[in-house]
Amino acid sequence: MDERAIARCLARMASEIVERARGTEQLVIVGIQRRGVELAARLKRLIDDAESSHIAFGKLDITLYRDDLQAVGPRPMVGETTLPELDGKTVIVVDDVLYTGRTVRAALDECADFGRPRRILLCVLIDRGGRELPIQADIIGVTISTGAGDRVDVLVRELDGEDAVAVVRGT
Amino acid sequence: MLPPLGKDLTALEYLSADQIRLILDTAEPFKEVSERQIKKVPALRGKTIVNLFFEASTRTRISFEFAEKRLSADTVNVAHSGSSVSKGETLVDTARNLEAMHIDMVVIRHPSSGSAEFLGKRIRSSVINAGDGKHEHPTQGLLDILTLRDKFGKVEGLKVAICGDLLHSRVGRSNIHGLTKLGAEVAVCGPASLMPRDVESLGVTVIPHIEDAIQWADALNILRLQLERMTAGYVPSQREYNRVFGLSTARLDRAPKDLVIMHPGPMNRGVEIDSEVADGPHSVILPQVTNGVAVRMAVLYLLAGGAPDWAQGGGSE
């Protein structure tokens, strides 16, 4: 996927979010660190431009909610969490890639510690299958099928200098 | 594979600049956890931590306990009095017995220098030094450095004067090691009787008069005059000490710029620091305490296996 394909995808997802949430009132958009945050920020801009709204925005770092601290191997650096009021809101959780579902499980747990949203919807740019938990996305950019050895790289301009999605097939 | 910090944290002397920065950077997001309505994350769920305090402590013990609880660890406190230590059990035997109950970490404060390292080499659990005799108090050093970094934006090039009883101070020693590794200039100031003989070998300069330290420094870290030293004849009297080395507004007013004032606590008001200074606008004594919890959370988290992947890949899960 190149820059234009991603832009088209995000534009469609933005209107789907507004449709699913029945407007922008009570809407909160939350990105999962790190690339989910950039995608969430773009979705917010697209929605705000189209609807002349100012929807609340947050960042979520799920590192401290992971279930694999015991597992061998190093972790990512713990990032920043800043969340607006969630009580009674429709919260859109945004991530770049949905795979096992463990990140989303952690994100849901963390949201619950911050408040009681009326509804949480999951929005991902890429659904690559391979779920290990009963979790599904509500708004999806692209669905692709991958194997366990494959890698899906989402690059965003803000962090990587370009917008692109690449599937690196494992051997 | 061991995480980059190793199994124990016993002294800042043994850490690299990168390892110290890793702890400080990890402490940043933990500050926010303590400001949440639900001040708890599940990162250390199921870990058991024993706080083994063979010496009196309120601030450090409570700070460690908050840090442990906010990471969802299970904690047990063992104090010197009322435990079998007072029946003569050795440190290693105490720890081995605890380990037989499947603990994961020990936080130890002990009057003997080197006791944390000694213990770390003899048990499997992670050991964190919460102050060992006259040696080091690494988490206090880290929280002092974090507070300076918050205030000045960086540590490199900063001029920090550590004032008071350097001879007996583990806080002073940890600060010296940590600050010099991060590229700060460190000076020490205090009575000659309370100055270690080889102090320059730690990479610091000696400024004998506090007036000169005030002229030179960006920040002052005022150490507690350990009153139990008075009887040993290191200083003639508290009043004498206050007159020659006490930090007063009169002295601070002659500084060429606003100095940041730190003190590790507990303070002897009117001895090493006057109340107007301790409660004044440039004092960061309470922010130091707040940062203490975040730094200890970072250390616990990193030693428990949360150390980062230095070679991070792309954006897949």
Interface residues (C-beta under 8 A of the other chain):
Chain A: R34 R35 D61 T63 L64 Y65 R66 L69 Q70 V72 G73 P74 R75 P76 M77 V78 G79 E80 T81 T82 D96 V97 L98 Y99 T100 R102 T103 D109 E110 D113 F114 R128 R151 V152 D153 V154 L155 V156 D160
Chain B: M1 P3 P4 D25 T26 E28 P29 F30 E32 V33 R36 Q37 I38 K40 V41 P42 A43 L44 L71 Y301 A304 G305 G306 A307 P308 D309 W310 Q312 G313 G314 G315 S316 E317
